[in-house]
Every structure is written in structure tokens, then in C-alpha cells.
Amino acid sequence: MTNRFLSATAPLALASALLSGCTTMQDTTTAATPVTDAPVAVAIPEGTGYFASDSTLPFLAPDFTKISEDDYVPAFEQGMAIQKAEVAAITANPAAPTFENTIVALEKSGRMLGRVATVFFALTGSNTTDRLDEINEQISPKLTAHGDSITLDPALFARVKAVYDNRAAMTMTPEDAKLLETTYENMVQAGAMLTDAQREQVKALNSELSTTTTQFGQRLREATLANALIVDTRAELAGLSDADITAAAKLAEEKGQPGKFAIALQNTTQQPLLPSLTNRAVRERLMKASLHRADQGGPNDTRLLLARIASLRAQKAALFGKPDWATYTMWDRMAETPKTALDFMGQMVPPLAATQRREAALLNQQIRKEGGKFTVQPWDWYRYANKVKAERYDLDEDKVAEYFQIDKVLEDGVFYAAEQLYGLKFAKRTDLPVYHPDVTVYTVFDRDGSELGLFYFDPYQRPSKRGGAWMSNFVDQSYLWGTKPVIYNVLNIPKAPAGEAQLVSFDNVNTMFHEFGHALHGFFADQKYVSLSGTATARDFVEYPSQVNELWATYPSVLSNYAKHYKTGETIPQAMIDKLEEAGKFNQGYDFGEVVAAALLDMKWHALTPAEAAAIDTPAEVDAFERRALTELGLEVDLVPPRYRSSYFNHIFSSPAGYSAGYYSYLWTEMLDKDSRKWFLDNGGLTRKNGDHYRATVLSRGGTMDYYQMFQNFLGRRPDVRPMLESRGLVGGDTPPEAATTDDGGNGTGTPKS
């Protein structure tokens, strides 16, 4: 998942992620004294403190030894004041508006604000404290109001519009033209063409959204921590490993219940330990603790907050003449319209529902075979699915993990694949300060031996870190500023007890390759402007390169280089990997179904009209709406609940925009991914020629061009959904091409045909 700040040409709010799954967060508010054609009377304040100037460390990396929690509020306030003055200088410029004195000057505004924001929001995601949470709640509405003061400034928009209207007569590079277009469209989308009264309404809505979404994220984090499952005896944890039980005992002690055991909740509905627990009653308690973590009343209940967020978004969409938030917010997506996304997902529902029923019957057979007198429930599903898989594929996933030591996965797997494909080299360094002892730093060298950037790796789960995995930037690539990328990956891998080998599951292996795919997207950025650099792409495109990078996790030459048994050094047998990949096509009814259900639930919330959203104003009505929305899908949602229920759907409710009406993006980009994987394998696989081609056509392009054109430049044609459906086992190889290809009908929307 990627997390990015919104541009200085859009309200300055956090786009947090992502992306549970995964999400990049990038600062695009960089700036200095504006470029002008004539002197102006506006004085630009000078900042003080650590964030007033660039870091003196290599690549401008943050010096965490010089930053205290007391630095953030004054730095935010100074940064906003400086950017406000810089924008005032643009509007006060007596010279006629030009690309340089208006568009570039705006792009360059707010550099101090960008420096503090990148560090602050990195820490609130990965290593927060009570004080940082307080500052976040205090500063978020101020940042939103500040962003609105820029995007809704009539004088500034008049200058931007003047340049935009004159674009046909101007000589610009393609990237210049894209920046102009993006700046103008972002301001229009923010409300620049609304009436004065409507703009004031937008500001009020944005302010409340900023406060409410921040509260949602904080309340959910507390709810997830508070609802760890407590059990009284070790016997109740039968089936768990000694390491898992030791960790549970330690957590219970930390929670003031020595002698008991506590299982921490993960961000998703399903919990990793459910399949191992032999005690069915404990499985049920753990699942229900997950499902109801934030909907049981009390201070951590999120239901009224999410209902209010949905209502505010619907109201904002209506101000722009849009029927709902989904229609309003999808304007810059690759899919462009809710109908495109819904039609795309809709073609998956019938075969998926049939798969769910078929797999449930198999699991019930397994239960009866073992003498069980019950039918499968969500808390049973993975336990019995794993049993069926074990019988069918003779696969022990704990044994598989013995071949995956985290340092070897990273250095001999993830890095090795990047070396083979792109010619990169990596060198660990210990001279740079980090924000937590678990973080490791590497210098990344390009194919010509030059320094490409810095990579920070933060793998382990801890209470101060939100759930999921994501990539982001401390520093963005930009020729305008002469900066190279400083990128971090954050994951939530359970840390092994001291003295034990740090093994990771195969799922976490894939996550490591996935998040580094985002990092590659950032490292290969080749842009002048930060606003278009690296992962500054549409929500339904940004996950595509990261998913493609997962291909190399099981590519034979890569796998044999890193998958070594932690005791014997033996390379993982190919037969074990074959079984893993075969088994990966089993249980799609749940694995795929929970994601589709979540994506469709997201769309249901964001297809509400203002009146419909306003009517959902009690916790009971939130529950009732969610129930209706899920049962209307035609999926077996009682057996396969969504990956996130509304009350803990952090992706869509924890930032003013985030993944709202965008969770479908994981499915959309999977279509692009599976089509691209087929191309790689059909064209020789892991070769420098293929890597260089992908880098040139996709990874280095940032947000500078049409996404369909970018994809076509790489693959030679438009996207085809068939490889995705085949990989999921939802269709056979004889599916007619016309039932599985995307076609924009000449309008650029890429609507999949049904």
C-alpha cells in the first residue's frame, strides 16, 4: 500500500492508508521563495528550528536525533505561515500570469511544511505516542483549512486559469503540460469554480472531515488494542506454537493480567492464529472480538463517526453537482467512473459465489469426516480449508516458513531480484539515525553505480504502529530541487522471541516483495516536479507495480537464492513451491471473496445520496445498512465476511479521502498485474532487457501521462482481465477473449466488457 500527501494544489490533508493491505505517503508540498517576474511586496517569513532548512544528512534524510515532539506544532504553524505568504506573493505579482511565475511558483511553495509533515505522519503511522496522537488531532483540521485557503483562493485560481486557458499558445514539455493540467483540475475539483458561499461550505465540510477521519483512525487503533482476546489457561491455546503462547503470556502481562494469555488483533477480519487453535469456542471468541472490536458502544465505537464521514462526503459531492461521493472522487482514476469499477467487479460475483458454496461444502465434508456436529462458520473456515489443502497438497505452512529468514528474504530475495532485473546494488549502513531500533537503512545504487537513494526497512509489529503494510517517502525525487528519493517500507511481521530465528510466513514474503515494488516505483522516478514524481499516480494504478513485483518471490532463480532452511541451509524444494502455488488457487471463495465484499461495501457507502447518508445516524442504522449492502451482493457473506467491516475499515474512513470509493483498486490493479506477469513470463522472465523496458515505460513515468497509454507502451495492447480470472480459478482457459478484455469505447474509461 502507498501513502501520499495531497498536493499543494489540493487540500493539505493526509491520504493515509493504505493500504491494511498496503499504502505510499509522499509529501508534495515542497517549496521555496516563489519564482516571479517582478518584485512583490509580500514578505516571506523565515522559519526557525530543525525543519526550517534541509537536513544535513546524506540525501537530506531526517536526523531523528535532532527532532523532539515539541518541534512539530511550531514547525507546522511556521510552515503554513510561510506557504501562505508564498502564495500571497504569487497572487500579488504584477506581471501577467505565466507557467513559471504561477504554476511552478505554486509547485515550489510550502517546503518547510512538507519537511515537517513527512516526518510527523511517518511517525504517527509507524511509531506513535499519546503526544503525537494529540498533535495529530490538533493539527489535522488546521492543515485542511490551510490547504483550502490555497485551493479555494479566487485570486490564485484566476492566475492558474489564465495560464491554463492560454496553454495552446505555450511551448511546454509534456511534464510541464501535465503539471499545468493537474494543478488546474485539482483546484476545480477542490471547489475553485464554486460560488463564494459554496466554497465556504466546502471549507467547513473539509474541516469536519479532517477532524472526524482523524478521530476514526485513532479510535480504531485504541479499539484494536483494547479488544485483544484474553484467555485464562494455556490449554485453551492448544495448537499454537510455544513462541505464540510465550508472546500471548507477555502481552497479557503488559495488559496487567499476569498468568493469563492475550492474542492481539490484526487489522483484518480474519486473524492469523485462527487456523491453529483447536478449541472451537476460543476460535469463535477471537473471530467475534475481531468482528465487533469497534461496534460495542463505549469510547472506541466508530459507527457514528463513519456514518458522519459518509454523510459529509455525500454533502460535499452534492455541492459539485455530483450524485454521490464515488462519482465525485473518481474523476482522476484510471477507471474514471463508479459504473466502470462496479461492472468490472460484477463479472466476478457469479463465479465467486459458486466457488464459495462449493468450497463450503468441501469444508463441511471435512468437518463430518472428523466427527464434527456443526457446519462451517467464519472462525472455522481457514482451519478446515488448511486441512483440505494439507490433504490435497501435502503442505505444512509452518514447515514452509522454516525456509524464509527475514534477512535472507530481503537481501538475497527482494534485493537480488531488483539486481537481476534493474542492475541495482544495496549497501547496509549504520551511520544514519532511525526512528526505532528495528529500522535498517540501505544505500541503493543504480545500474551505472551512481547513488539512487536510501531505503529504510521497518518490518516488525509493535503497539505503536498501525496495522498493515505500506511504503512512503521521507524525500521525493525531483530535478527541480535536485533531490533523490529516501523511501521506507513498513510491515507488521510478528517479532520472534530473543534468540530465535526470525522466520516469516509465505504471505509475509509476498508482502515484502509487494512493498518493495512500491519502493522501486519511487526510486525510479524521473520527474522534474514532486507532484508528478514516482508513486504520484491514480489510486487504481499505484498498486499495480507493487503487485507485479510479487511475481519474483517464487521465480526459480530468485527463490533458490534466498529460500534456505534456517538450520540446514537446504534450498527449498521446488515440489514445496509447486504445492504452495497449487494450493494458492484453493480457497479463493474466501481469499478473493473477502476482498470483493470489502470493495463492494466501500462502493455502497460512497454511492449514498446526501439524504440517504443523513438517514443513517444511529449505530443500529449503520449495522442495518451494512447488512443490507452485503446481502445484496449475492455473495455468501455470512460465511465469508468482508476483509474489513465498516467499523474497522481504516482504508476508507481514516483520512478525508484515502481509499474511499477506491478499495476496488486492489482488484483493478491485480488485472493489470496478472496481465503484465504473463508478458514477463512469455518474454523470458527475469532479464535486464525486460526490467529496463518495464522501468522505461511504467516505473519511471510517475503521474506524467495517461495510464492506459502507459500500460500500452509497456505491453503493446490494452489490459485484459482474463489472466486475472484464470489465476483465481474463476474461469477456465477457454473463456472467449471478448468476455475478458477491457475496452474504452473511445472514451478512455477502459470499461471491461461483460
C-alpha positions in Angstrom: 0.0 0.0 0.0 1.2 3.6 -0.6 0.5 6.7 1.4 0.9 10.1 -0.1 0.1 13.7 0.9 -2.2 15.6 -1.3 -0.5 18.2 -3.4 -0.2 21.8 -2.6 -2.7 22.2 -5.3 -5.2 20.2 -3.3 -6.3 20.4 0.3 -3.3 19.7 2.6 -4.7 16.6 4.3 -3.3 13.2 4.8 -4.1 10.4 2.4 -3.4 7.6 4.9 -3.5 4.3 4.2 -3.4 2.0 2.9 -3.4 0.0 2.5 -4.1 -2.8 5.7 -3.1 -4.1 2.8 -0.8 -1.6 1.8 -0.5 2.1 1.1 2.8 5.3 -0.1 2.7 8.5 1.7 4.5 11.3 -0.2 5.0 14.9 0.6 4.1 17.1 -2.4 4.1 20.4 -0.6 7.7 21.3 -1.2 8.7 24.8 -1.9 11.0 27.8 -1.6 10.6 31.5 -2.3 8.5 31.8 -5.4 9.7 32.5 -8.9 8.4 35.8 -10.0 8.9 38.2 -13.0 8.8 41.3 -10.9 9.4 42.4 -7.3 6.4 41.9 -5.0 5.6 43.5 -1.7 4.8 40.3 0.3 7.4 39.4 2.9 8.2 35.7 3.3 8.7 34.8 6.9 11.7 32.8 7.9 11.3 29.5 9.8 13.2 28.5 12.9 14.1 25.2 14.4 15.1 21.8 12.9 12.5 21.8 10.0 13.4 25.3 8.8 16.1 24.0 6.5 17.1 20.8 4.7 18.7 18.1 6.7 22.5 17.9 6.5 22.5 14.2 6.4 23.1 12.3 3.1 20.1 12.5 0.7 18.5 15.1 3.1 17.4 12.1 5.3 15.7 13.1 8.6 18.0 13.4 11.6 15.8 11.8 14.2 18.4 12.6 16.9 17.6 16.3 16.5 13.8 16.1 16.4 11.6 16.2 19.5 7.9 16.1 19.9 7.9 19.7 20.9 9.2 20.7 17.5 6.1 19.7 15.5 3.4 22.2 16.4 5.6 25.3 15.9 7.1 23.8 12.7 3.6 23.1 11.3 2.5 26.6 12.2 5.5 28.3 10.7 5.3 26.1 7.6 1.7 27.1 7.0 2.5 30.8 7.5 5.4 30.6 5.1 3.4 28.9 2.4 0.5 31.3 2.9 3.0 34.2 2.3 4.5 32.4 -0.7 1.0 32.0 -2.3 0.2 35.7 -1.5 3.4 36.7 -3.4 2.2 34.7 -6.4 -1.2 36.4 -6.4 0.4 39.9 -5.8 2.8 39.6 -8.7 2.0 42.5 -11.1 3.4 40.5 -14.0 0.9 38.6 -16.2 0.5 35.0 -15.2 2.9 32.6 -16.7 3.7 29.0 -16.2 6.9 29.9 -14.3 5.5 32.7 -12.1 2.3 30.9 -11.2 2.3 27.1 -11.8 6.0 26.5 -10.9 5.9 29.0 -8.1 2.9 27.2 -6.6 4.6 23.9 -7.0 7.6 25.3 -5.1 5.6 26.6 -2.2 5.4 25.1 1.3 8.8 23.3 1.5 9.1 23.7 5.3 5.6 22.4 5.7 6.5 19.4 3.6 9.5 18.6 5.7 7.7 18.5 9.0 4.7 16.7 7.5 6.7 13.8 6.0 8.4 13.1 9.3 5.4 13.6 11.5 3.0 11.5 9.6 5.6 8.8 9.2 5.9 8.5 12.9 2.2 8.7 13.7 1.8 5.6 11.4 4.8 3.6 12.5 5.8 4.7 16.0 3.2 6.9 17.5 2.8 8.2 21.1 0.0 9.7 23.0 1.5 13.1 22.4 1.8 12.6 18.7 -1.8 11.5 18.6 -2.8 14.7 20.4 -0.8 16.8 18.0 -2.4 14.9 15.0 -5.9 15.6 16.2 -5.0 19.3 16.9 -3.1 19.9 13.6 -5.2 17.9 11.0 -8.1 20.4 10.8 -5.6 23.3 10.6 -3.8 21.6 7.7 -7.1 21.1 6.0 -8.1 24.7 6.4 -4.7 25.8 5.2 -5.0 23.6 2.1 -8.4 25.1 1.4 -7.1 28.6 1.8 -4.8 27.8 -1.2 -7.0 25.7 -3.4 -10.1 27.9 -2.9 -8.2 31.3 -3.3 -10.1 33.1 -6.1 -7.1 35.3 -6.9 -4.8 32.3 -7.2 -7.2 30.4 -9.3 -7.6 33.3 -11.6 -3.9 33.2 -12.4 -3.9 29.4 -12.8 -6.9 29.6 -15.1 -5.3 32.3 -17.1 -2.3 30.1 -17.8 -4.5 27.1 -18.4 -6.7 28.9 -20.9 -3.6 30.1 -22.8 -2.0 26.6 -22.9 -2.5 26.1 -26.6 -0.2 29.1 -27.3 2.5 28.0 -25.0 5.6 25.9 -25.6 5.9 23.3 -22.8 7.4 19.9 -22.2 4.9 17.1 -21.7 5.6 17.1 -18.0 5.1 20.9 -17.8 1.7 20.4 -19.6 0.7 17.7 -17.2 1.6 19.8 -14.2 -0.5 22.6 -15.6 -3.4 20.3 -16.2 -3.1 18.7 -12.8 -2.9 22.0 -11.0 -5.9 23.4 -12.7 -8.0 20.2 -12.4 -7.1 19.8 -8.7 -8.3 23.3 -8.0 -11.5 22.8 -9.9 -12.1 19.6 -8.0 -11.4 21.4 -4.7 -14.1 23.9 -5.5 -12.4 26.9 -7.2 -15.3 27.4 -9.6 -18.0 27.2 -6.9 -19.7 30.3 -5.6 -18.3 32.1 -2.6 -21.0 30.6 -0.4 -20.3 27.1 -1.8 -16.6 27.5 -1.2 -17.3 28.4 2.5 -19.4 25.2 2.7 -16.6 23.1 1.3 -14.2 24.6 3.8 -16.5 23.7 6.6 -17.0 20.2 5.3 -13.3 19.6 4.8 -12.5 20.8 8.3 -15.1 18.5 9.9 -13.9 15.6 7.7 -10.4 16.1 8.7 -11.3 16.0 12.4 -13.7 13.1 12.1 -11.5 10.9 10.0 -8.5 11.5 12.3 -10.7 10.6 15.3 -11.8 7.4 13.4 -8.2 6.3 12.9 -7.3 6.9 16.5 -10.4 5.4 18.0 -10.0 2.3 15.8 -6.3 1.9 16.9 -7.4 2.0 20.5 -10.3 -0.4 19.9 -8.0 -2.9 18.2 -5.5 -2.7 21.1 -8.2 -2.9 23.7 -10.0 -5.9 22.3 -7.1 -8.3 22.4 -8.6 -11.7 23.3 -7.9 -12.7 26.9 -7.9 -16.4 27.8 -7.3 -17.9 31.2 -5.3 -21.0 30.6 -2.6 -22.3 28.4 -4.8 -25.3 27.5 -7.2 -23.0 25.7 -4.4 -22.1 23.3 -3.8 -25.7 22.2 -2.5 -25.8 18.6 -0.4 -22.6 18.9 3.4 -22.8 18.8 5.4 -22.3 22.0 6.5 -18.9 20.6 2.9 -17.8 20.0 2.0 -18.8 23.6 5.0 -17.1 25.1 4.1 -13.9 23.2 0.5 -14.2 24.4 1.6 -14.5 28.0 3.9 -11.5 27.6 1.1 -9.4 26.1 -1.3 -10.4 28.9 1.3 -9.3 31.5 1.7 -6.0 29.7 -2.0 -5.6 29.9 -2.0 -6.1 33.7 -3.2 -9.7 33.6 -0.2 -11.8 34.6 -0.8 -15.5 34.4 -3.3 -15.2 31.6 -2.8 -15.0 27.8 -3.7 -12.3 25.3 -4.0 -12.6 21.5 -3.6 -9.2 19.8 -6.0 -8.4 17.0 -4.7 -7.7 13.4 -6.3 -5.1 11.3 -8.3 -7.6 9.1 -11.4 -9.6 10.0 -9.6 -13.0 9.8 -6.9 -13.4 12.4 -3.6 -15.3 11.7 -3.9 -17.6 14.7 -7.4 -18.9 14.0 -6.4 -21.9 11.9 -4.1 -23.2 14.6 -6.4 -23.0 17.5 -8.0 -26.4 18.2 -10.5 -25.0 20.7 -13.5 -24.1 18.7 -15.0 -21.8 21.4 -11.8 -19.8 21.5 -11.8 -19.5 17.7 -15.3 -18.1 17.9 -14.4 -15.7 20.6 -11.3 -14.5 18.7 -13.3 -14.0 15.5 -16.1 -12.2 17.3 -13.6 -10.0 19.0 -12.3 -9.1 15.6 -15.7 -8.5 14.0 -17.0 -6.4 16.9 -13.9 -4.6 18.0 -15.3 -1.2 17.3 -19.1 -1.6 17.4 -19.9 -2.4 21.1 -20.6 1.0 22.4 -18.3 2.9 24.6 -15.4 5.3 23.8 -14.0 3.2 21.0 -17.2 2.6 19.0 -16.6 4.1 15.5 -20.1 3.7 14.0 -21.4 7.2 14.5 -18.1 8.6 13.2 -18.2 6.6 10.0 -21.8 7.5 9.4 -20.9 11.1 9.8 -18.0 10.8 7.4 -20.2 9.2 4.8 -22.8 12.0 5.2 -20.2 14.7 5.0 -18.7 13.2 1.8 -22.2 12.9 0.2 -22.9 16.6 1.1 -19.6 17.7 -0.4 -20.2 15.7 -3.7 -23.6 17.4 -4.0 -22.0 20.9 -3.8 -20.2 19.9 -7.0 -23.4 18.7 -8.7 -22.4 15.0 -8.3 -24.9 12.4 -7.2 -22.6 10.7 -4.7 -19.1 10.7 -3.3 -17.9 7.9 -5.6 -18.8 9.8 -8.7 -17.1 13.0 -7.3 -13.9 11.4 -6.1 -13.2 9.0 -9.1 -12.5 11.9 -11.5 -8.8 11.2 -11.8 -8.8 7.4 -11.6 -7.9 5.1 -14.4 -11.4 3.6 -14.2 -12.9 7.1 -14.0 -16.5 6.2 -13.0 -18.2 4.0 -10.4 -20.0 2.1 -13.2 -16.7 1.1 -14.7 -15.5 -0.3 -11.3 -18.8 -1.9 -10.5 -19.1 -3.6 -13.9 -15.6 -4.8 -13.5 -16.3 -6.4 -10.1 -19.8 -7.5 -11.1 -18.5 -10.0 -13.6 -16.6 -11.8 -10.8 -19.6 -12.2 -8.5 -21.5 -15.2 -10.0 -18.4 -17.5 -10.4 -17.1 -16.3 -7.0 -20.4 -17.1 -5.2 -20.5 -20.5 -6.8 -16.9 -21.1 -5.6 -17.8 -20.1 -2.1 -20.7 -22.6 -2.0 -18.6 -25.3 -3.5 -15.7 -24.8 -1.1 -18.1 -24.5 1.9 -19.4 -28.0 1.0 -15.9 -29.3 0.9 -15.2 -27.9 4.3 -18.4 -29.4 5.8 -17.3 -32.8 4.4 -14.0 -32.4 6.2 -15.8 -31.5 9.4 -18.1 -34.5 9.2 -15.1 -36.7 8.4 -13.5 -35.7 11.7 -16.7 -36.3 13.6 -17.8 -32.7 13.9 -21.5 -32.0 14.5 -21.5 -28.4 13.1 -21.4 -26.7 9.8 -18.5 -24.4 8.9 -18.5 -20.8 10.2 -16.1 -18.0 9.5 -14.0 -18.9 12.6 -13.7 -22.4 11.3 -13.1 -21.7 7.6 -9.3 -21.4 7.5 -8.8 -24.2 9.9 -10.6 -26.7 7.7 -9.5 -25.1 4.5 -5.9 -25.7 5.6 -6.8 -29.3 6.5 -8.2 -29.8 3.0 -5.2 -28.1 1.5 -2.9 -30.3 3.6 -4.6 -33.4 2.3 -4.8 -32.3 -1.3 -1.3 -30.8 -1.5 0.5 -32.3 1.5 1.5 -28.8 2.6 2.6 -27.7 6.1 2.9 -23.9 6.1 4.9 -23.9 9.3 7.5 -26.1 7.6 7.5 -23.7 4.6 8.3 -20.8 6.9 11.5 -22.6 8.0 12.9 -21.6 4.6 12.2 -17.9 5.0 14.5 -16.0 7.3 13.7 -12.3 7.1 17.2 -11.0 6.4 17.7 -13.6 3.6 14.3 -12.8 2.1 15.2 -9.1 2.0 18.8 -9.2 0.9 19.0 -12.5 -1.1 15.5 -12.3 -2.4 13.9 -8.9 -2.8 17.2 -7.1 -3.4 18.6 -9.9 -5.6 15.5 -9.8 -7.9 16.0 -6.0 -8.2 19.7 -6.5 -9.1 18.8 -9.1 -11.8 16.0 -7.0 -13.3 17.3 -3.5 -13.0 21.0 -3.7 -12.1 20.6 -2.3 -8.6 23.1 -2.8 -5.7 22.5 -2.3 -2.0 24.8 -1.5 0.9 23.7 -1.6 4.5 24.7 1.4 6.6 24.7 2.1 10.3 25.7 5.8 10.3 22.2 7.2 9.9 19.8 7.7 12.8 16.5 5.9 12.7 13.2 6.4 14.4 13.1 2.9 16.0 15.8 0.3 16.7 14.1 -2.2 14.4 14.7 0.0 11.3 17.5 -0.8 8.9 18.9 1.5 6.3 20.5 0.8 2.9 22.0 2.9 0.2 20.6 1.9 -3.2 23.0 2.1 -6.2 21.7 2.4 -9.8 22.8 0.3 -12.7 25.6 2.7 -13.6 27.0 2.6 -10.0 25.6 6.0 -9.0 23.7 6.5 -5.8 20.0 6.2 -6.4 18.6 6.8 -2.9 18.1 5.5 0.6 15.9 2.7 1.7 14.6 2.3 5.3 13.1 -1.1 6.3 10.8 -1.3 9.3 9.4 -4.9 9.5 8.1 -5.7 12.9 4.8 -5.4 14.6 4.5 -3.2 17.8 1.8 -1.4 19.7 2.9 2.0 18.5 2.4 1.0 14.8 -0.9 0.9 12.9 -1.8 -2.3 11.2 -1.0 -3.3 7.6 2.0 -2.6 5.4 2.9 0.5 3.4 5.6 2.4 1.5 6.3 6.2 1.7 8.9 8.8 1.1 10.9 11.0 3.5 12.3 12.8 0.5 10.9 12.7 -3.1 12.9 12.6 -6.3 12.8 15.9 -8.1 15.0 17.6 -10.7 13.5 20.9 -9.7 15.1 20.5 -6.3 17.9 18.2 -7.2 16.7 15.6 -4.7 16.9 11.8 -4.8 14.4 9.5 -3.1 14.5 8.5 0.5 12.0 5.7 0.9 10.7 3.5 3.7 8.8 0.2 3.8 6.7 -0.6 6.9 5.3 -4.0 7.7 3.7 -5.8 10.7 5.6 -9.1 11.0 5.4 -10.7 14.4 8.8 -10.5 16.0 10.4 -13.7 17.1 11.4 -14.1 20.8 15.0 -13.1 21.5 17.5 -15.7 20.4 15.2 -17.4 18.0 15.5 -17.3 14.2 13.3 -14.6 12.7 11.2 -16.7 10.2 8.3 -15.2 8.2 5.3 -16.8 6.6 5.0 -17.1 2.8 2.3 -14.4 3.0 4.8 -12.0 4.5 7.4 -13.0 1.9 4.9 -11.8 -0.7 4.3 -8.6 1.3 8.0 -7.8 1.4 8.2 -8.1 -2.4 5.0 -6.1 -2.8 6.1 -3.2 -0.7 9.4 -3.1 -2.4 7.6 -2.9 -5.7 6.2 0.4 -4.4 9.8 1.4 -3.4 11.0 0.7 -6.9 8.3 2.9 -8.3 9.6 5.7 -6.1 13.3 5.0 -6.7 12.9 5.0 -10.5 11.1 8.3 -10.5 12.4 10.5 -13.3 10.4 13.8 -12.9 11.1 17.4 -12.5 8.1 18.1 -10.3 7.4 16.3 -7.0 3.6 16.5 -7.7 4.1 14.0 -10.6 7.0 12.1 -9.2 7.2 8.3 -8.6 4.1 7.0 -6.9 2.1 10.2 -7.5 -0.4 8.3 -9.6 -4.1 7.4 -9.5 -5.4 5.2 -6.7 -6.3 2.5 -9.1 -2.8 2.5 -10.7 -0.4 2.9 -7.8 -0.8 -0.7 -6.6 0.0 -2.2 -10.0 3.8 -2.0 -9.9 3.9 -3.4 -6.4 1.7 -6.4 -7.3 3.9 -7.1 -10.3 7.0 -7.3 -8.1 5.4 -10.2 -6.2 6.0 -12.4 -9.3 9.7 -12.7 -8.4 9.0 -14.1 -4.9 8.6 -17.6 -6.5 10.7 -17.2 -9.6 13.0 -20.2 -9.6 16.4 -18.4 -9.8 15.3 -15.9 -7.1 13.8 -18.5 -4.9 16.8 -20.7 -4.9 18.9 -17.7 -3.9 17.1 -16.8 -0.7 14.8 -19.7 0.4 17.3 -21.7 2.5 16.3 -23.8 5.6 17.3 -21.8 8.7 19.0 -24.9 10.3 20.3 -27.0 7.4 20.9 -24.4 4.7 19.0 -26.6 2.3 17.3 -24.8 -0.6 13.5 -25.1 -0.5 12.4 -28.0 -2.6 10.7 -27.0 -5.9 8.0 -29.5 -5.1 7.1 -27.5 -2.0 6.8 -24.3 -4.0 4.7 -26.1 -6.6 2.4 -27.2 -3.9 2.2 -23.7 -2.5 1.3 -22.3 -5.9 -1.3 -25.0 -6.5 -2.7 -24.5 -3.0 -2.8 -20.8 -3.7 -5.7 -21.4 -6.2 -7.6 -23.2 -3.5 -9.8 -21.3 -1.0 -10.5 -18.4 -3.5 -14.0 -18.4 -2.2 -12.7 -16.8 1.0 -9.4 -15.2 0.0 -10.8 -13.4 -3.0 -14.4 -13.2 -1.7 -13.5 -11.1 1.4 -11.7 -8.6 -0.8 -14.5 -8.3 -3.3 -17.0 -7.9 -0.5 -15.0 -5.2 1.1 -14.6 -3.4 -2.2 -18.3 -3.5 -2.9 -19.1 -2.4 0.6 -16.9 0.6 0.1 -18.8 1.5 -3.0 -22.2 1.1 -1.3 -21.2 3.6 1.4 -20.0 6.0 -1.2 -22.9 5.7 -3.6 -25.3 7.2 -0.9 -27.1 10.5 -1.7 -27.0 13.2 1.0 -30.5 12.3 2.1 -29.7 8.6 2.2 -26.5 9.2 4.2 -28.1 11.6 6.6 -30.7 9.0 7.5 -28.0 6.6 8.8 -27.5 8.4 12.1 -27.5 5.7 14.8 -25.3 2.7 15.5 -28.2 0.4 14.7 -28.8 2.0 11.4 -25.1 1.7 10.5 -25.4 -2.0 11.2 -28.6 -2.4 9.2 -27.2 -0.6 6.2 -24.0 -2.7 6.2 -26.2 -5.8 6.5 -28.4 -4.8 3.5 -25.4 -3.8 1.5 -23.6 -7.1 2.0 -26.6 -9.4 1.5 -27.5 -7.6 -1.8 -24.1 -8.6 -3.3 -25.1 -12.2 -3.9 -22.1 -13.5 -2.1 -22.1 -15.8 0.9 -21.2 -13.0 3.4 -22.3 -14.9 6.5 -19.6 -17.5 5.7 -17.2 -15.0 4.2 -17.4 -11.6 5.8 -15.6 -8.7 4.2 -12.0 -8.3 4.8 -13.0 -5.2 6.8 -16.3 -4.4 8.3 -17.4 -0.8 8.2 -16.5 -0.1 11.8 -12.8 -1.0 11.2 -12.5 -0.1 7.5 -9.4 2.1 8.1 -8.6 2.4 4.4 -11.8 4.3 3.6 -12.7 6.1 6.8 -9.4 7.2 8.3 -8.5 10.2 6.1 -10.5 12.8 4.3 -10.1 10.8 1.0 -7.9 7.8 1.4 -9.2 4.7 -0.4 -12.8 5.9 -0.2 -14.6 4.6 -3.3 -11.2 3.1 -4.2 -10.8 -0.2 -2.5 -11.7 -1.8 -5.8 -8.3 -0.6 -6.9 -6.6 -3.7 -5.5 -8.7 -5.8 -7.8 -8.3 -3.4 -10.8 -4.5 -3.3 -10.4 -4.5 -7.1 -10.0 -5.9 -7.2 -13.5 -3.0 -5.1 -14.7 -0.6 -7.1 -12.7 -1.7 -10.6 -13.9 -1.7 -9.4 -17.5 1.8 -8.0 -17.0 3.1 -11.1 -15.3 2.0 -13.1 -18.4 4.0 -10.7 -20.6 7.2 -11.1 -18.4 6.9 -14.9 -18.5 6.2 -15.0 -22.2 9.2 -12.8 -22.9 11.9 -14.5 -20.9 11.1 -13.7 -17.4 13.8 -12.2 -15.1 16.1 -10.4 -17.6 17.7 -7.0 -17.7 16.1 -6.3 -21.0 12.6 -6.9 -19.5 13.4 -4.9 -16.4 14.8 -2.0 -18.4 11.7 -2.0 -20.6 9.3 -2.0 -17.6 11.3 0.7 -15.9 11.3 2.9 -19.0 7.6 2.5 -19.8 6.0 2.3 -16.3 8.2 2.6 -13.3 9.9 5.9 -14.3 6.8 7.6 -15.7 5.2 8.7 -12.4 2.0 10.6 -13.0 3.1 12.3 -16.2 0.8 10.5 -18.7 -2.4 8.7 -19.4 -2.4 5.4 -17.6 -3.9 3.4 -20.5 -1.2 4.8 -22.7 1.5 3.9 -20.2 0.2 0.4 -19.9 0.0 0.1 -23.7 3.6 1.4 -24.1 4.7 -1.5 -21.9 2.5 -4.3 -23.0 1.7 -3.3 -26.6 -2.0 -3.5 -26.1 -4.8 -2.6 -23.7 -5.4 -4.5 -20.4 -7.0 -8.0 -20.5 -8.8 -9.2 -17.4 -8.7 -12.9 -18.4 -5.3 -13.7 -16.9 -6.6 -12.5 -13.5 -9.7 -14.5 -13.6 -7.8 -17.6 -14.7 -5.2 -17.1 -11.9 -8.0 -17.0 -9.4 -9.6 -20.2 -10.8 -12.8 -18.2 -11.6 -12.7 -19.0 -15.4 -11.1 -21.7 -17.5 -8.6 -21.1 -20.3 -11.4 -21.3 -22.9 -13.1 -18.0 -21.9 -13.7 -16.0 -25.0 -11.4 -13.1 -25.2 -14.3 -10.7 -25.8 -15.7 -11.6 -22.4 -12.5 -10.7 -20.6 -10.8 -7.7 -22.3 -11.1 -4.0 -21.4 -12.1 -1.5 -24.0 -12.7 2.2 -23.5 -15.1 2.5 -26.4 -13.0 5.5 -27.5 -13.6 7.5 -24.3 -10.6 6.4 -22.2 -12.6 4.8 -19.4 -11.4 1.3 -20.1 -14.7 -0.3 -19.1 -14.5 -4.1 -19.0 -17.0 -5.8 -21.3 -19.4 -8.1 -19.6 
